[in-house]
Amino acid sequence: MAWIPHLMILDDDPRVLESLIPSFPLDLARDLGRDRATNEALHRGDPGGGGAIHVKVSAHGYESDRLASYRYRSPHHVHLHLVRERGGRFDLARKLLNEQLFAVVVSDLRFSDDAGGLRAGQLFIDEAARVHPEVQGLLYSAYPRPEGFPADRFLRKGEGSSAPGLAETVVRSVERHLSDPSVAAFAKAVADLGIIYQTESFGSTLAQLFDLARLFGAETPAPKGPGRSRRPLPCLLLDGESGTGKRGLAELFHASTDRRKAPMTVASCNELTNETLLRSILFGHKRGAFTDAREDRPGLVASAGKGIVLLDDFHRLPNSCSAILHSFLEDGEYSRLGEEEIRRQAEAAAVLTVETGPWQERRRSGELPLAFLARVERLPLEIPPLRERPDDIEAQARWLTRVVSTEMGAELELAEDAVQGLRDQPFAESNSRELRNVIERAILRHGREVDTLEWSHLAPFLASTPPVRPVAPNSAAPASAAASGLNDWQRRLRTLASKILAKGVGLDSEEARTRAESLFDLDLPPVWAPIESARESMGPGKPIPLPVWEDLYRCYAVSRLGGPSPAERVLGIPANTLRQWINDRESR
């Protein structure tokens, strides 16, 4: 499944727009399907490729009785918008152009309220071409063709309804649109990266990404003369939940810019645990800068050249490392580790990805300086979660089923009850990644037994990691019973807790394990609700961030115990350290 181009037809007479249904969408689908190059482009990435073209139709600015009975087949490959504009104001049309990536806009030449016979339609087509150069503008009218307007982009309106040959002309315009280098690279990358979608919300995300790539993705020309040039491209921040495809969108941004000829280098912020490591990996180091630095290394920024540097999982970057990135994110200046006297100028653009929850938690905690956030959040792009896009859940599930089953030498499809069951799932843990895991597990288990996957085949894999239900304090169930449905993280943390108890309290391993199980299942669950309630004391939806809560608890503990000295034994922190911590917080 490939990128979905949008088409628009503008008129001030709803009867003209109404007359297009259903004949024009059917003709358009037929002609798009007959054109081999366009058909392949619209089906690029589909298992098997080719096939019929399905056109979705929407009405804007008027109620369409015919459209209510029009049914398009899913998944759709093209979206047609019929827009009624009164008096040539084009408010609806401008809004749509800014929300989606349009291939063709067809407008009537004159509108009924044009003052003095102005050709409002032509003015709008010219404006759309200036703002969105990739859009192909067409005029249709019962009036003569305006002087100087290209003949191949003008159609004579038929008697009271649509223009003859409109579908063929729109198909030729789609071809011209797809031949645009940026559009061609964008459409190819969408298919190659396996980005599957059907919803308008995610389509709007892709359209914004394309606009940003076109506006800010040009290669930076080399500075002339001795003056220092500032970075012309502010860094792009991709903000979304785990599994929403942030890495894929970063690759799509790279493929859609003029920088695609240069590489995209990737730094995982999970690995940048201190300042030395960050500077060495990102900016490079000089021989002898640290132990085992036996040769000069350029770093990822220099290796990217005029391409893109991706800082993945940027929300995991330690606070101590943020200051090092100030100059780099501001104007591209940096220096290699071990040669602080030399300031280099980066040619690469920066793309950052953050996971929404942890990033918002860090922002609310106040641990990130405002000056740093101002540099990071210049161009934020939010990615909607999968649970808000049920049509995308269905499209991705059907596509994954065909692809994965084909890899196994089978041909499986999803039953309707399976599709509906998946559409109702929240997929809150890891979005598309979680959906893929469910499909793959079901196919590996049942792929050789059935031809159609039903909901009964999928449901057990969705329930394989159920939420942990804490055992009531007065329950007689053994502690190990509550741990039977734990996921990997939960089991790892229980093991870690037992190790901490064994080392910190002096228990043997079995006693520590039993005590940790008891804490997790019996002692701590009743405490959790009051703590969460206290954190919500600022008001609904405004919990006190955990880092702030930890500081508040330390303040309370020292106050309750009467000062740093009596608190030393209970908190396990030297009194001098507590005094220094209090003095530091007071001076901030």
HELIX and SHEET records of a PDB file:
HELIX    1   1 PRO A   14  SER A   19  1                                   6    
HELIX    2   2 SER A   23  ARG A   34  1                                  12    
HELIX    3   3 ARG A   36  HIS A   43  1                                   8    
HELIX    4   4 ASP A   65  SER A   69  1                                   5    
HELIX    5   5 ASP A   91  GLU A   99  1                                   9    
HELIX    6   6 ALA A  115  GLY A  117  5                                   3    
HELIX    7   7 ALA A  120  VAL A  131  1                                  12    
HELIX    8   8 ALA A  151  ARG A  153  5                                   3    
HELIX    9   9 LEU A  166  SER A  179  1                                  14    
HELIX   10  10 PRO A  181  ASP A  192  1                                  12    
HELIX   11  11 GLU A  200  PHE A  216  1                                  17    
HELIX   12  12 LYS A  246  SER A  256  1                                  11    
HELIX   13  13 ASP A  258  LYS A  261  5                                   4    
HELIX   14  14 GLU A  275  LEU A  278  1                                   4    
HELIX   15  15 ARG A  279  PHE A  283  3                                   5    
HELIX   16  16 GLY A  299  ALA A  304  1                                   6    
HELIX   17  17 PHE A  314  ARG A  316  5                                   3    
HELIX   18  18 ASN A  319  CYS A  321  5                                   3    
HELIX   19  19 ALA A  323  LEU A  325  5                                   3    
HELIX   20  20 HIS A  326  ASP A  331  1                                   6    
HELIX   21  21 THR A  356  SER A  365  1                                  10    
HELIX   22  22 LEU A  370  VAL A  376  1                                   7    
HELIX   23  23 LEU A  386  GLU A  388  5                                   3    
HELIX   24  24 PRO A  390  GLU A  407  1                                  18    
HELIX   25  25 GLU A  416  ARG A  423  1                                   8    
HELIX   26  26 ASN A  431  HIS A  446  1                                  16    
HELIX   27  27 TRP A  455  LEU A  462  1                                   8    
HELIX   28  28 ALA A  479  ALA A  482  1                                   4    
HELIX   29  29 ALA A  483  GLY A  485  5                                   3    
HELIX   30  30 ASP A  488  VAL A  505  1                                  18    
HELIX   31  31 SER A  509  SER A  518  1                                  10    
HELIX   32  32 LEU A  519  ASP A  523  3                                   5    
HELIX   33  33 PRO A  525  ARG A  535  1                                  11    
HELIX   34  34 GLU A  536  MET A  538  5                                   3    
HELIX   35  35 LEU A  546  LEU A  561  1                                  16    
HELIX   36  36 PRO A  564  LEU A  571  1                                   8    
HELIX   37  37 ALA A  575  SER A  587  1                                  13    
SHEET    1   A 6 VAL A  55  HIS A  60  0                                        
SHEET    2   A 6 VAL A  78  ARG A  84  1                                        
SHEET    3   A 6 HIS A   6  ASP A  11  1                                        
SHEET    4   A 6 PHE A 102  ASP A 108  1                                        
SHEET    5   A 6 GLN A 136  SER A 141  1                                        
SHEET    6   A 6 PHE A 154  ARG A 156  1                                        
SHEET    1   B 5 MET A 264  SER A 268  0                                        
SHEET    2   B 5 ILE A 308  ASP A 312  1                                        
SHEET    3   B 5 ALA A 349  GLU A 355  1                                        
SHEET    4   B 5 LEU A 236  GLY A 240  1                                        
SHEET    5   B 5 LEU A 379  GLU A 382  1                                        
SHEET    1   C 2 GLU A 333  TYR A 334  0                                        
SHEET    2   C 2 ARG A 344  GLN A 345 -1                                        
SHEET    1   D 2 GLU A 413  LEU A 414  0                                        
SHEET    2   D 2 THR A 452  LEU A 453  1                                        
END                                                                             
